[in-house]
């Protein structure tokens, strides 16, 4: 066992818990706000309802489908064997502490100004930064990093394309019809079925193995269809309870149509929170899990060690607290400032982003929820024409994305040498 771990192990773990909670708070203030921004911006749900949905579905997504990405963040950015951590395991602890603190500080700064930055960018940039300067460039698994970087470009394009197609289908099937309310009631249950099927299928196929549940592909398909059918039935029940004014006026009709899509957005908000929990909770708890594993195993690192429930709970609580306290800042940017969102447009953006994120989390690639959702909102805006987009806001968002990687890396390097100096 390392002298540093034997002497300061408990203190380092306490620090890791505080920094992990701080990082999770930043994820909630910035990233969960992204996930909920379209629903709140479209006035389908209130901030209070967004917090309740996040509490339930962020936890569920993290627990059922978060293990794949947590293992990527924890053990697939740095080559543990070639980094020489066997001789000095405390260096990994210092590095992960630095990464959590650096990424958390950057997220607080970004959230203060309402910039929707990527928490995935932040934490991976921080981990790569300390590894390159504090250990060696060879210790970074550049192939894995390049794969993740490629996903940051591919994911907004993919989600934007899905959102573009979905919104055009809404326009063709519902909004452009002579009696749009009639067709909204007819087709919205099918969209609800789609939401239920996508979330259930990806969870069943990819997400349950680490909690000890194994199902075949055919069983997954059957269960996903059953879940999607149940989702559609609940949706039909809610639509029937919806009291809509009986009017032939086009304006009143469109308001009623948007109220119908508002019911649908409750489902997409839940799916987006689930998707976010499955992917981005790993950004806060991955480094904490790595620190806990090293200290618990007396300096030995186990890449496949079980993820303790208390770490998930700490991450989930931090996320919900951040959303409740500062989430409104980024919600305003995503929900109102990029393009004007209504429930029908917000639905297309959210289900496209959720589909992209859950597919990515199932394959273990930590994509950026921010990039995915901004790409989807841009896709909806483009479906209405270039003039529907606020390019000034879009430009500032892109600039904040570029700054995030080096900001996380530089802060992490500084903190790494501070911790090394204090404890070594």
FISE-496831 format. One record per residue (C-alpha): residue number from 0; x, y, z. Coordinates in steps of 0.5 Angstrom, whole numbers, plus 500, padded with zeros to 3 digits. Each point is the difference from the previous one (the first is absolute). Example, Ala and Ser with C-alpha at 12.3 -4.5 7.8 and 13.67 -1.06 7.14 Angstrom:
2
   lumti    px    py    pz
       0   525   491   516
       1   502   507   498
This chain:
424
   lumti    px    py    pz
       0   500   500   500
       1   502   507   498
       2   503   504   507
       3   495   506   497
       4   494   496   500
       5   501   496   506
       6   501   507   504
       7   495   504   496
       8   495   495   497
       9   494   502   504
      10   501   508   499
      11   501   499   492
      12   494   496   500
      13   496   505   504
      14   503   506   495
      15   498   495   494
      16   493   500   503
      17   500   508   501
      18   503   501   493
      19   495   494   497
      20   494   504   503
      21   503   507   497
      22   501   497   493
      23   493   497   500
      24   497   506   503
      25   503   503   493
      26   497   495   496
      27   493   502   503
      28   501   507   499
      29   502   499   493
      30   499   494   497
      31   493   498   503
      32   498   507   498
      33   501   498   493
      34   496   494   500
      35   494   504   503
      36   501   506   497
      37   496   498   494
      38   494   498   504
      39   500   506   504
      40   502   505   495
      41   494   497   496
      42   496   501   506
      43   498   493   500
      44   502   499   508
      45   502   505   505
      46   507   500   504
      47   497   497   506
      48   497   494   495
      49   507   500   497
      50   504   499   506
      51   495   494   502
      52   501   496   494
      53   507   501   500
      54   500   497   507
      55   496   494   498
      56   503   499   493
      57   507   502   501
      58   501   495   506
      59   497   494   495
      60   504   502   494
      61   506   500   504
      62   499   493   504
      63   497   496   494
      64   504   503   494
      65   506   504   503
      66   505   494   501
      67   503   500   493
      68   502   507   500
      69   502   501   507
      70   505   494   499
      71   503   504   493
      72   501   506   505
      73   503   496   505
      74   505   496   496
      75   500   501   493
      76   503   507   499
      77   507   498   504
      78   504   494   499
      79   500   498   507
      80   506   495   499
      81   505   504   495
      82   498   506   505
      83   504   497   506
      84   495   501   505
      85   502   493   503
      86   506   503   503
      87   497   507   502
      88   492   499   500
      89   499   506   504
      90   502   504   493
      91   493   497   497
      92   496   503   506
      93   504   507   500
      94   498   500   492
      95   493   498   501
      96   499   505   506
      97   503   505   495
      98   495   498   495
      99   494   501   504
     100   502   506   503
     101   502   503   493
     102   494   498   496
     103   495   502   506
     104   503   507   500
     105   499   501   493
     106   493   498   500
     107   499   505   506
     108   503   506   495
     109   496   497   494
     110   493   500   504
     111   501   507   503
     112   500   503   493
     113   495   495   497
     114   505   496   495
     115   497   493   499
     116   507   497   500
     117   502   492   500
     118   501   497   506
     119   503   494   496
     120   505   505   497
     121   502   503   507
     122   501   493   503
     123   504   497   495
     124   504   506   498
     125   502   500   507
     126   502   493   501
     127   504   500   493
     128   503   507   503
     129   503   497   506
     130   502   494   497
     131   504   503   494
     132   504   505   505
     133   500   496   507
     134   501   493   497
     135   502   499   493
     136   496   501   493
     137   501   493   499
     138   496   498   506
     139   494   503   496
     140   496   495   496
     141   499   505   494
     142   496   495   496
     143   495   500   505
     144   500   508   500
     145   500   501   493
     146   494   495   500
     147   496   505   505
     148   502   506   496
     149   497   497   494
     150   494   499   504
     151   500   507   502
     152   499   502   492
     153   496   494   498
     154   495   501   506
     155   497   507   498
     156   500   498   493
     157   496   494   501
     158   495   503   505
     159   499   506   496
     160   498   496   494
     161   495   495   504
     162   497   507   503
     163   500   503   493
     164   496   494   497
     165   496   499   506
     166   497   507   500
     167   499   500   492
     168   496   494   502
     169   496   503   505
     170   499   506   495
     171   497   496   495
     172   496   495   504
     173   497   505   505
     174   502   508   499
     175   499   501   493
     176   493   496   500
     177   493   504   500
     178   498   497   506
     179   507   499   504
     180   497   499   507
     181   496   494   497
     182   507   497   497
     183   504   502   506
     184   495   495   505
     185   501   495   494
     186   507   500   499
     187   503   502   507
     188   499   493   503
     189   504   497   495
     190   506   505   502
     191   499   498   507
     192   501   493   498
     193   506   502   496
     194   503   503   507
     195   498   494   504
     196   503   495   495
     197   507   504   499
     198   501   501   507
     199   498   493   502
     200   504   496   495
     201   507   503   501
     202   499   499   507
     203   498   493   500
     204   506   498   494
     205   506   504   503
     206   498   503   507
     207   498   494   505
     208   506   496   500
     209   504   503   505
     210   494   500   505
     211   500   492   499
     212   494   500   495
     213   501   496   493
     214   495   500   495
     215   500   498   493
     216   499   504   494
     217   493   497   498
     218   498   501   508
     219   502   507   500
     220   496   502   493
     221   494   496   503
     222   501   504   507
     223   501   507   497
     224   494   499   495
     225   496   499   507
     226   503   506   503
     227   499   504   494
     228   493   498   500
     229   499   501   507
     230   503   507   499
     231   495   501   494
     232   494   498   504
     233   502   505   506
     234   501   505   495
     235   493   499   497
     236   497   500   507
     237   503   507   501
     238   498   503   493
     239   493   498   502
     240   500   504   507
     241   503   506   496
     242   494   505   500
     243   501   504   493
     244   496   506   498
     245   495   498   494
     246   502   505   495
     247   501   500   492
     248   504   506   500
     249   507   499   498
     250   504   503   506
     251   496   497   505
     252   500   493   496
     253   508   501   500
     254   500   501   507
     255   496   494   502
     256   505   496   495
     257   506   503   504
     258   496   498   507
     259   500   493   497
     260   507   500   499
     261   501   502   506
     262   498   494   503
     263   505   496   496
     264   505   504   502
     265   499   498   507
     266   502   493   497
     267   506   503   497
     268   503   504   506
     269   500   493   504
     270   503   497   494
     271   505   505   500
     272   502   500   507
     273   501   493   500
     274   504   500   494
     275   504   506   503
     276   501   495   507
     277   502   494   496
     278   506   504   496
     279   502   507   504
     280   500   497   508
     281   506   497   498
     282   504   506   499
     283   499   502   507
     284   500   493   503
     285   505   496   496
     286   506   504   503
     287   498   499   507
     288   498   492   498
     289   508   500   498
     290   502   503   506
     291   496   496   505
     292   502   494   496
     293   508   501   501
     294   499   502   508
     295   495   494   501
     296   505   495   497
     297   506   503   503
     298   503   503   494
     299   498   495   495
     300   496   503   494
     301   494   495   498
     302   497   502   493
     303   494   496   501
     304   499   501   507
     305   492   500   502
     306   497   507   501
     307   498   502   507
     308   493   502   501
     309   502   506   504
     310   504   503   495
     311   494   500   495
     312   496   503   506
     313   505   506   501
     314   500   501   493
     315   493   500   499
     316   499   505   506
     317   505   505   497
     318   497   500   493
     319   493   501   503
     320   503   506   505
     321   503   503   494
     322   494   500   496
     323   496   503   505
     324   505   506   502
     325   503   502   493
     326   496   496   495
     327   496   506   498
     328   506   504   497
     329   501   494   494
     330   493   498   499
     331   499   508   498
     332   506   499   495
     333   497   493   497
     334   493   501   501
     335   499   507   497
     336   506   503   497
     337   502   496   494
     338   494   499   497
     339   492   501   502
     340   498   494   503
     341   493   497   500
     342   498   493   503
     343   499   497   493
     344   507   503   498
     345   503   498   507
     346   498   493   500
     347   503   499   493
     348   507   502   503
     349   499   497   507
     350   499   493   497
     351   505   500   495
     352   505   502   505
     353   498   495   505
     354   500   495   494
     355   507   502   499
     356   503   500   507
     357   497   493   502
     358   503   497   494
     359   506   503   502
     360   500   498   507
     361   498   493   498
     362   507   499   496
     363   504   503   506
     364   502   507   496
     365   499   506   504
     366   497   505   495
     367   498   507   502
     368   493   501   502
     369   501   507   499
     370   502   499   493
     371   495   495   498
     372   494   505   503
     373   503   506   497
     374   501   496   493
     375   492   498   501
     376   498   507   501
     377   504   502   494
     378   497   495   496
     379   493   502   502
     380   502   507   499
     381   502   499   493
     382   494   496   498
     383   496   507   501
     384   506   504   496
     385   506   503   501
     386   497   506   503
     387   497   496   506
     388   507   500   503
     389   504   505   504
     390   507   499   497
     391   503   505   506
     392   498   495   505
     393   502   494   496
     394   507   503   499
     395   501   501   507
     396   498   493   502
     397   505   497   495
     398   505   505   503
     399   499   497   507
     400   500   493   497
     401   507   502   497
     402   503   503   507
     403   497   494   504
     404   506   495   498
     405   506   505   502
     406   496   503   506
     407   499   493   503
     408   507   498   498
     409   504   506   503
     410   496   500   507
     411   501   493   501
     412   508   500   498
     413   500   506   506
     414   496   496   505
     415   504   493   498
     416   507   504   502
     417   497   503   506
     418   497   493   503
     419   507   497   498
     420   503   505   504
     421   496   500   506
     422   499   492   501
     423   507   498   497
